[in-house]
């Protein structure tokens, strides 16, 4: 199985969040297929760049996708389709 690129991991993260209103970190770890230690740098980078947001609700840390994160997914898909049309997928 081919190892995912950083952008593919980010895409997977955002797809999980897009499919749910609010998501706990354990759900992200499971659905994005990452360990607890490897997920933290991704979360920090995505929050810093405004692609996701986090908040606390009933003492739980939850995450959701932002409009910017949705735009990233749309652009990522366009680039994937474009590169595949040239046989680079």
N, C-alpha and C positions, 0 to 999 in steps of 0.2 A: 504494500500500500504506500502510495506517495505521501510524503510529509507535506502538511499544509504550510503555505507561506503565511507571513504575518498578516497580510491583507485578507487572506482567506479565513484566518481565525477571527479577525475583526468582523468580517462579513457574517460568519456563523453566529457570533455574539449578537450582532444587531438583528439578525433574523429571529433569534430566540426572543429578543426584547420586543420586536415588532409584533410578534404573535401573542403577546401578553401585555396587559395594561401595566402591571407591576410585577417584578420578578425578584425572588430572593437569590442570594449568591449560590446557595446549594443547587438550585435549579439551573443556573447558568453553568456551573461546573459540570453538571451531569449532561446537559444538552449540548454544550460547546466542546465536550470531551477534553477537559483540562483538569489539572490538579489544583488544589487550593493554593499552593505556592505559585504556580505559573499564571494563575488568573489575575493576581493582584496588580502586576505591572500593566496589564491590558486595561483593567478597570481605571487605574489612575490616569493613563494616557487618554482614554476615551472621555473621561470626565473633564480633564484639563482642556481637551479640544472641543468640548461642547457637543459630542455625539451622543452621550448618555447623561443622565442625571441620577443622583442618588438622594435618598431621603429616609428618614426614620419614621416608622409607623408602628405603634404598639411595641416598642423596643426591638423591632426588626429592621434590618438595613435592606432597603428595597431599591431596585434600579428600574429605569424606564428609558426608552429611546426618545431622542429629541427630534425636532423637525430637521435639524442638520444631519442627524444620524440617518433619517429616512432618505434625505437627499443623497447621502453617501451611498446607500444601498442602490438607489436608482442609477447613479453614475457608475458604480462598480459593475452593475449588470450590463450597462451600455458598453463599457470597456471590454468585458468578457465576450459579449456578442461580436464586437468589432474585431478583437484579436482572433476569435475562432473563425471568422469569415476569411481570414488570411492564413488559416491553418496553424495558428500559433497558440491555440487553446490547450 
